[in-house]
Amino acid sequence: MATNRLEMLQQMVAQDPNNSFARYGLAMEYANTGVLEQAVTEFETLIRHDMDYAAAYFHAGQALEKLGRVEQARTIYEQGIEVTTRKGDGHTRAEIEAALNLLPL
């Protein structure tokens, strides 16, 4: 039995690796606890399996920025803008655009 949120989310993903919500939760838990490399890995896996999970692009970009991987953050933000434009998700698109515009040139 899981003893904390991280273990619970890891078990959920292990039981159903294609559960986008569980994988997003796991990625966010890693990000929120400062385990940024693992967070990026989980966000990238989520995006590969569910390209339309718009929030993953924003939070993956944020984690990449914190790791100093600005060009990778730029790329993921640009991909997120494409997805949110296609889906008509103006709110998430605006958040991603704002993050992209804050990146150094």
C-alpha positions in Angstrom: 0.0 0.0 0.0 1.3 3.5 -0.9 2.5 5.5 2.1 2.6 8.9 0.4 1.3 10.7 -2.6 4.4 10.0 -4.7 4.2 6.3 -4.1 0.5 6.2 -4.8 1.0 8.0 -8.1 3.9 5.7 -9.1 1.7 2.7 -8.4 -1.1 4.2 -10.5 1.2 4.7 -13.4 2.7 1.3 -13.0 -0.8 -0.3 -13.1 -1.9 1.8 -16.1 1.0 3.5 -18.0 -1.4 5.1 -20.4 -3.4 6.9 -17.7 -2.7 10.5 -18.7 -4.2 12.0 -15.6 -2.1 9.7 -13.3 1.1 10.4 -15.3 0.5 14.1 -15.2 -0.1 13.9 -11.4 3.2 12.0 -11.0 5.1 14.5 -13.1 3.6 17.4 -11.1 4.5 15.7 -7.8 8.1 15.3 -9.0 8.1 19.0 -10.1 6.6 20.2 -6.8 9.2 18.3 -4.8 12.1 19.5 -6.9 12.9 16.3 -8.7 13.0 18.1 -12.0 14.8 15.6 -14.2 12.2 13.0 -13.4 9.4 15.5 -13.8 10.7 16.3 -17.3 10.9 12.6 -18.1 7.3 12.0 -17.0 6.0 15.1 -18.9 7.8 13.9 -22.1 6.4 10.4 -21.7 2.9 11.9 -21.2 3.3 14.1 -24.3 4.4 11.2 -26.4 1.4 9.2 -25.4 -1.2 12.0 -25.3 -0.1 14.8 -27.5 -3.2 16.8 -26.6 -2.6 17.1 -22.9 -2.0 20.8 -23.1 -1.0 21.5 -19.5 1.9 19.1 -19.8 3.6 21.5 -22.3 3.5 24.4 -19.9 4.7 22.5 -16.9 7.4 20.7 -18.8 8.7 24.0 -20.1 8.7 25.4 -16.5 10.7 22.4 -15.3 13.1 22.7 -18.2 13.6 26.4 -17.5 14.5 25.6 -13.8 17.1 23.1 -15.1 18.6 25.8 -17.3 17.6 24.0 -20.5 16.1 27.2 -22.1 16.2 26.0 -25.7 14.4 22.8 -24.8 11.8 24.8 -22.9 11.4 27.1 -26.0 10.7 24.0 -28.2 8.2 22.5 -25.8 6.4 25.8 -25.4 6.2 26.2 -29.2 4.8 22.6 -29.5 2.3 23.5 -26.8 1.2 26.6 -28.7 0.5 24.4 -31.8 -1.5 22.0 -29.7 -3.6 24.6 -27.9 -4.2 26.5 -31.2 -5.5 23.3 -32.8 -7.6 22.4 -29.8 -9.0 26.0 -29.4 -7.7 26.1 -25.8 -7.1 29.9 -25.6 -6.5 30.0 -21.9 -3.6 27.4 -21.9 -2.2 28.9 -25.1 -2.0 32.4 -23.4 -0.2 30.9 -20.4 2.3 29.1 -22.7 2.8 32.2 -24.9 3.5 34.3 -21.8 6.1 31.8 -20.6 7.7 31.7 -24.0 7.8 35.5 -24.2 9.7 35.6 -20.9 12.5 33.4 -22.1 15.8 35.1 -22.8 16.6 35.6 -26.5 
